[in-house]
Amino acid sequence: MDLEVKEGEICALLGENGSGKSTLLRIICGIENAAEGRILLSGKNIQNLSAKERARFTAYLPQRFGVYFDTGVLDIVLMGANTNLKFGQTPTRAHIRRAHEALNYLHISHLAQANYMYLSEGEKQMVMIARCIVQGAPLLLFDEPDSSLDVNNRYHLMRILYRLAAEEKLGALLVLHDPQLALAYCDKVYLLKDGKICAKIEKGVSSADAVEKSLRQVFSGIKVYEKEGELFLGYGRESL
């Protein structure tokens, strides 16, 4: 399996349930071990890094957050700074300022003093993304970051991540289920099947025919149309 995420790029992992997308993210951030091969983060082999060192390179957002207690949104976001703090050290004014900047960046600054437990699932998702921003890692690993968002907010989130990657020179690897969303905002799309990458789509390089051929390895019956340089997807009736 050969996968590369460069500085300033957003890459997507697409595949059916059980194809290995979430497992791959957990391997990259060191939660699970790879059976073979190497994973390099900024040229460093993750197997040689401690958990704290890995956290300085990767900000991981799982599908489920594991926060089940009353706490303020700002406190949740500030948890992202823990990887840069020594034992017993508390967040500095600079960390607090960065937390407010992250909330503002995601257009949820009005939630700073809210109780996290009373937020909608979509709002909780955005708060956790703000926490990852505060962490300051050069690689974002997000497992279905759009899963709790409505259609408008899904595209809003992708626009934010696209701008964040470009402005902050970050790399992002996202597990997504919507190929249209992935094609619209991602520089590269990797198709997974049975734990292996079966195809790769590169923005501005792959033709509509090549994109359709790649997608059909995972999504049978999908059709790709091109209009004014943009790719649009549809399904033929025979695939229903």
Protein Blocks (a to p, Z undefined) as FASTA:
>chain_A
ZZdddehiacdddddehilpmmmmmmmnomaccfbdcddeehiafklpcfklmmmmpccd
dfbloiabdcdfklmmmmmmmmmpcehiacdfklmmmmmmmmmmnopmmmmmpcfklpcf
klmmmmmmmmmmmnopabdcdehkllmpcfklmmmmmmmmmmmmmmnopacddddfblkl
mmmmpmbdcddeehiafbdcdehkacfklmmmmmmmmmghiacddeehiacddddfklZZ
